[in-house]
Amino acid sequence: MSDRRTAHRVLPQARRFLRGRKRDLLVLAGWSLLESAHTFLTGYGVARALDDGFLAGRTGTGLLWLAVAALSAPLGGVAVRGVFGGLAGLVEPLRDGLVRRAVSQALASAVSSPARPDAAAADSAAVSRLVHQTEMARDSFAGLVLTTRSFLFTAFGALLGMATLAPALLLVVLPPLVLGLGLFLATLAPMATVQRAFLDTDEALSGRVGEVGAGLRDVVACGAVRTVAEDVGRLVTAEERLARRLARWAGVRTLALGAAGRLPVVALVAATPWLLDGGVTAGALLGALTYLVQSLLPALHALMSALGAAGTRLLVVLDRFGTGTPPLPGDDPVTPPAAPEDPGAAPPPTPRRPGPGAAPGRAAVELRGLTFSYGPRARPVVDALDLVVEPGEHLAVVGPSGIGKSTLLALLAGLLTPVGGTALVDGAPARPAGPPGPDPRRALLPQRAHVFSGTVRENLCYLRPDATPAEVEETVEALRLGPLVRRLGGPDAAVDPRGLSPGERQHLALGRAHLSHAPLLLLDEATCHLDPETEERAERTLAARPGTLIVVAHRLSSAVRADRVLVLDGTRAACAAHEALLGTSALYRDLVGASPA
């Protein structure tokens, strides 16, 4: 996207944001008028001290005017203090809006493809936006507001003072001032282009390094160390090249700054004979020089530095967020779509099925040659797996750590796309075609349970908002959640997730799943933080609930309670009842600690 298109998208929203902060702008303008008065009195006092005082032989008058010029400095200090006090009203809403947008974008991206292979890269980019780029935008915006405001009101005071002393001074000072500023503005567009490319490359490098770090074992196993090193090296080289280009443009900007900061003084000195012949007094010349050296040119220097650095960064960072500016105060926040597989983000409820949970004649889950790997050259984690799970069945999945149990549940939940074979849930693809969205067929409970800041009832009913108080009480009783609910203050008490232990969070999430309509529940070590007695009661209660239950077992006692057990060993799979597997699967005997038959 060109810089012109970026500006056309960013600037209208920036104006909309500022229109919503009129009161804060008026506060800044009011304090800044004091700064204009300070600027005006500084040069005017020097001019009057020379013309009406010292050159006229009235030393007292000259000293009095110098005192006026000196006493204007505290006035400027008061103005600056007031400006900083009013700045927060503009800066903090911007930062808060950007944080909301960064979180919304990250959540929406995670929901759209929560288990994709490049998740590490996306997470790195999201963290960069949330932590680094939001602070960059905040600091850049604050600096830009301060320096722009200072230049405008300082220039107003200085130019008003020159016009008051002698209008001819403006004819000498303004042309080189405008010329230098124009030359500087001409460097902003190409510098913004380089700045954007630098940020893109920085994000790509951060994401690539995160991706490589997460898959380092596969990189080494596939013999791709040199290829990956060359790939990362190209990004490093590109970022270095862009940094050098930024430095060169910064040098050009410095030259333009020097021209704008020096030419007005040179022009004033060169035009002194002409000005004196035209009736301009020595005091007016000294006052004009004071305006340039002490007020106008330092403010111009600060403005050009801010536009060249903070302004460019701000434009690029806002464009990186996709819409230019955050939601305005009072706007509805952006709400990302809910993930149906997470008990903290549920699909709309469907009527509870009176039977075992699947349509008549259909398997609850059917896998045909299911194959999945985390890369084109990586060894399959799930390899040509065939499996049928009947409606109402309770299946436990066991195997060594890292063998693919969680991957299998992610495939059933539609979080991953098979590279071979099919995965059907209730007769339809586990990951249907089209955009991602709520799927009422299943709910996935991960190991890290999600509890949000709301009431106990809202947490329990999040998968089923229409649940009656009697149904909530039935779930609390069935899962023995009563002591926890009472400790928290009752069903309508607020929950502080930070005050819950991992086991308490899992217990609440299990209650949420029990109350839901989902005919297929997938538990990925969702009871690992519970004591064995609570875990057993929870699994038996969920298994008795209408529907199908598939559990990645944290303890092998879960396998004993299941109707069948699926044993994954990396090369083949075995599925049978517990007693049958003890006689046919050596791996299963090792896992449960039993002796060979």
Secondary structure, DSSP 8 states (H G I E B T S, - for coil): --HHHHHHHHHHHHHHHHHTTHHHHHHHHHHHHHHHHHHHHHHHHHHHIIIIIITTT-HHHHHHHHHHHHHHHHHHHHHHHHHHHHHHHHHHHHHHHHHHHHHHHHHHHHHHSTT-TTHHHHHHHHHIIIIIIHHHHHHHHHHHHHHHHHHHHHHHHHHHHHHHH-THHHHHHHHHHHHHHHHHHTTHHHHHHHHHHHHHHHHHHHHHHHHHHHTHHHHHHTT-HHHHHHHHHHHHHHHHHHHHHHHHHHHHHHHHHHHHHHHHHHHHHHTHHHHHHTT--HHHHHHHHHIIIIIIHHHHHHHHHIIIIIIHHHHHHHHHTSSSS---TTS--------TTBTTB--------SSSSS-TT--SEEEEEEEE-SSTTS--SEEEEEEEE-TT-EEEEE-STTSSHHHHHHHHTTSS--SEEEEEETTEESS-SSS----TTEEEE-SS----SSBHHHHHTTT-TT--HHHHHHHHHHTT-HHHHHHHTSTTSB--GGGS-HHHHHHHHHHHHHHS--SEEEEESTTTTS-HHHHHHHHHHHHHSSSEEEEE-SSTHHHHHSSEEEEE-SS-EEEE-HHHHHHH-HHHHHHHT----
